[in-house]
Amino acid sequence: MRSQKISQGFALTTAAAAAALLLTACGPSQPQSQTSTPATGQASQSATASASTPPPSSPAPATSTPASPAPATSATGGPGPCKAAGLTAATDASGGGAAGSVYMKLNLTNKGSEPCILRGFPGVSLVADAMGAPIGAPATRDDSAGVVDVLLAPGQTGTAVLRYTQARNYQGCAAVDAAGYRIYPPEDTDSLFIPEPTTACSNADIALLSIGAFQPA
């Protein structure tokens, strides 16, 4: 009988303990705090670094320096060729003549204010008038005098030997009157006129004139 009471008491005690455990399991749980506070020193150091570090600067755009313009080609500074516009022309027949030919000096004088250079042979033709076309053949070149640079200061003269052969010396000459000579300075397409009436041959195959290279007067 006693043994049965002990067993009932133990059973009641076990049941009470189980009920207490059940009530504890079903009650509200207390959540643990997840918030962590950073160390004060680390926070201050990070803020100071952020304030003192400048934002990254954008790279400066690439620039190109334009090349300096090439200097313009300069003249040598020396005198240029003598041109018709700066010259006067005349003949001097004091050279005499021989065997039906007349030798004369063709003189070109610098009438400008700057020096210039005569070099080589002029072009020479007989013409009907100051503005007329050439008559017959132009002067052939006489190479007996070498080509040199003739520097003409203002007022100075260069000279070349001009030979005129009498038109009547040629049996086949178609003689016509010429009013004078047309002169082209070397390296020039403009001309000068020397009024000196004479007889020309209109035949292009008869050369009445020859001219040498300019020399100092």
C-alpha positions as CSV (number, residue, x, y, z in Angstrom):
1,M,0.0,0.0,0.0
2,R,2.8,2.4,0.9
3,S,4.7,1.4,-2.2
4,Q,1.7,2.3,-4.3
5,K,1.5,5.9,-2.7
6,I,5.2,6.4,-3.3
7,S,4.7,5.5,-6.9
8,Q,1.8,7.9,-7.2
9,G,3.8,10.7,-5.6
10,F,6.7,10.2,-7.9
11,A,4.4,10.3,-10.9
12,L,2.8,13.5,-9.7
13,T,6.2,15.1,-9.2
14,T,7.4,14.1,-12.7
15,A,4.2,15.4,-14.2
16,A,4.7,18.8,-12.5
17,A,8.2,19.1,-13.7
18,A,7.2,18.3,-17.2
19,A,4.5,20.9,-17.1
20,A,6.9,23.5,-15.9
21,L,9.3,22.7,-18.7
22,L,6.5,23.0,-21.2
23,L,5.4,26.4,-19.9
24,T,9.1,27.6,-20.1
25,A,9.4,26.5,-23.7
26,C,6.2,28.2,-24.7
27,G,7.0,31.6,-23.1
28,P,8.3,34.6,-25.1
29,S,12.1,34.6,-25.7
30,Q,14.3,37.6,-25.1
31,P,16.3,38.5,-28.3
32,Q,19.9,39.3,-27.9
33,S,21.1,42.7,-28.9
34,Q,23.0,42.6,-32.3
35,T,24.2,46.3,-32.2
36,S,27.9,46.7,-31.9
37,T,29.5,50.1,-31.2
38,P,32.7,50.8,-33.2
39,A,35.7,52.0,-31.3
40,T,35.7,55.8,-30.9
41,G,39.3,56.1,-31.9
42,Q,38.8,54.2,-35.2
43,A,35.8,56.3,-36.1
44,S,37.7,59.6,-35.5
45,Q,40.6,58.4,-37.5
46,S,38.4,57.4,-40.4
47,A,36.6,60.8,-40.4
48,T,39.9,62.7,-40.3
49,A,41.3,60.7,-43.2
50,S,38.2,61.3,-45.3
51,A,38.3,65.1,-44.6
52,S,42.1,65.5,-45.3
53,T,42.2,63.3,-48.5
54,P,41.3,65.5,-51.5
55,P,39.0,63.9,-54.1
56,P,40.8,62.4,-57.0
57,S,41.4,65.0,-59.7
58,S,40.5,64.3,-63.3
59,P,43.6,64.1,-65.5
60,A,44.3,67.3,-67.4
61,P,43.2,67.0,-71.0
62,A,46.1,66.4,-73.4
63,T,47.0,69.5,-75.2
64,S,49.1,69.9,-78.3
65,T,51.3,72.9,-79.0
66,P,50.9,74.1,-82.6
67,A,54.1,74.0,-84.5
68,S,55.6,77.3,-85.2
69,P,54.9,78.4,-88.7
70,A,57.7,77.8,-91.0
71,P,59.4,81.1,-91.8
72,A,58.5,82.4,-95.2
73,T,61.2,81.8,-97.8
74,S,63.3,85.0,-97.8
75,A,65.0,86.5,-100.8
76,T,68.8,86.3,-100.8
77,G,68.9,90.0,-100.4
78,G,71.0,90.5,-103.5
79,P,69.9,92.5,-106.6
80,G,67.4,90.8,-108.9
81,P,67.5,90.8,-112.7
82,C,67.2,94.1,-114.5
83,K,63.8,94.5,-116.1
84,A,62.6,96.6,-119.1
85,A,60.6,98.9,-116.9
86,G,63.7,100.0,-115.0
87,L,66.0,100.4,-118.0
88,T,66.6,102.7,-120.9
89,A,68.1,101.4,-124.2
90,A,70.3,103.0,-126.9
91,T,72.8,102.0,-129.6
92,D,76.3,103.4,-130.2
93,A,77.5,102.8,-133.7
94,S,81.1,104.1,-133.0
95,G,82.3,100.5,-133.2
96,G,82.6,100.9,-137.0
97,G,81.8,98.3,-139.7
98,A,83.4,95.8,-142.1
99,A,82.4,93.9,-145.1
100,G,78.9,95.3,-145.3
101,S,78.3,95.0,-141.5
102,V,77.8,97.6,-138.9
103,Y,79.0,96.9,-135.3
104,M,77.4,98.9,-132.6
105,K,77.1,98.7,-128.8
106,L,73.7,98.0,-127.4
107,N,73.6,99.8,-124.1
108,L,71.1,99.2,-121.3
109,T,71.1,101.8,-118.4
110,N,69.6,101.3,-115.0
111,K,67.2,104.2,-114.5
112,G,65.7,102.9,-111.2
113,S,66.7,103.5,-107.6
114,E,67.9,100.0,-106.8
115,P,70.8,98.0,-108.3
116,C,70.0,95.1,-110.7
117,I,71.9,92.5,-112.6
118,L,72.2,91.9,-116.4
119,R,73.2,88.4,-117.2
120,G,73.4,86.8,-120.6
121,F,72.0,87.7,-124.0
122,P,69.2,90.1,-124.9
123,G,66.6,89.3,-127.5
124,V,66.8,91.6,-130.5
125,S,64.6,92.0,-133.6
126,L,63.9,94.6,-136.3
127,V,60.3,95.8,-136.2
128,A,58.0,97.9,-138.4
129,D,57.1,100.3,-135.6
130,A,57.3,100.7,-131.8
131,M,54.3,98.2,-131.3
132,G,54.8,96.1,-134.4
133,A,55.7,92.5,-134.8
134,P,59.3,91.4,-135.5
135,I,60.5,91.4,-139.1
136,G,62.4,88.4,-140.4
137,A,64.7,86.4,-138.1
138,P,65.8,87.5,-134.6
139,A,69.4,88.1,-133.8
140,T,71.6,85.1,-133.4
141,R,73.9,84.7,-130.4
142,D,77.6,85.5,-130.6
143,D,79.4,83.5,-128.0
144,S,82.8,85.2,-128.4
145,A,82.3,87.0,-125.1
146,G,81.6,84.9,-122.0
147,V,78.4,85.3,-119.9
148,V,79.0,87.3,-116.7
149,D,76.9,89.0,-114.1
150,V,76.8,92.7,-114.8
151,L,75.8,94.6,-111.7
152,L,74.2,97.9,-112.5
153,A,73.9,100.5,-109.8
154,P,71.4,103.3,-110.5
155,G,72.7,105.2,-113.5
156,Q,75.2,102.5,-114.6
157,T,75.2,100.8,-118.0
158,G,75.8,97.3,-119.4
159,T,76.7,96.8,-123.0
160,A,76.6,94.0,-125.6
161,V,77.9,94.0,-129.2
162,L,75.2,94.2,-131.8
163,R,76.0,93.5,-135.5
164,Y,73.8,94.5,-138.3
165,T,74.4,93.2,-141.8
166,Q,73.3,95.3,-144.8
167,A,70.1,93.8,-146.1
168,R,71.2,94.5,-149.7
169,N,74.0,92.1,-149.4
170,Y,71.5,89.2,-149.7
171,Q,70.2,88.6,-153.3
172,G,67.2,86.7,-152.0
173,C,66.3,89.4,-149.4
174,A,62.6,90.6,-149.5
175,A,63.6,94.1,-148.3
176,V,61.2,96.1,-146.1
177,D,61.5,99.2,-144.0
178,A,62.1,98.8,-140.3
179,A,61.5,101.5,-137.8
180,G,64.1,100.3,-135.3
181,Y,65.0,97.5,-132.9
182,R,62.9,95.7,-130.2
183,I,65.1,94.7,-127.2
184,Y,64.2,92.1,-124.6
185,P,66.5,92.2,-121.5
186,P,67.7,88.8,-120.3
187,E,65.0,86.9,-118.3
188,D,62.3,89.4,-119.2
189,T,59.2,89.2,-121.5
190,D,58.7,93.0,-121.6
191,S,60.7,94.9,-124.2
192,L,62.2,98.3,-125.1
193,F,62.1,100.0,-128.5
194,I,65.0,101.9,-130.1
195,P,63.9,104.0,-133.0
196,E,66.5,103.6,-135.7
197,P,65.1,103.3,-139.2
198,T,66.9,100.7,-141.4
199,T,66.2,98.1,-144.0
200,A,65.2,94.6,-143.0
201,C,64.6,91.3,-144.8
202,S,61.2,89.8,-144.3
203,N,62.7,86.4,-145.1
204,A,62.8,84.4,-141.9
205,D,65.8,82.4,-143.2
206,I,68.0,85.5,-143.5
207,A,69.6,86.6,-140.2
208,L,70.8,90.2,-140.4
209,L,71.5,90.6,-136.7
210,S,73.8,89.0,-134.1
211,I,74.2,89.9,-130.4
212,G,76.8,89.1,-127.7
213,A,76.4,88.7,-124.0
214,F,76.3,91.8,-121.8
215,Q,79.5,93.0,-120.4
216,P,80.3,96.0,-118.0
217,A,80.5,99.2,-120.0
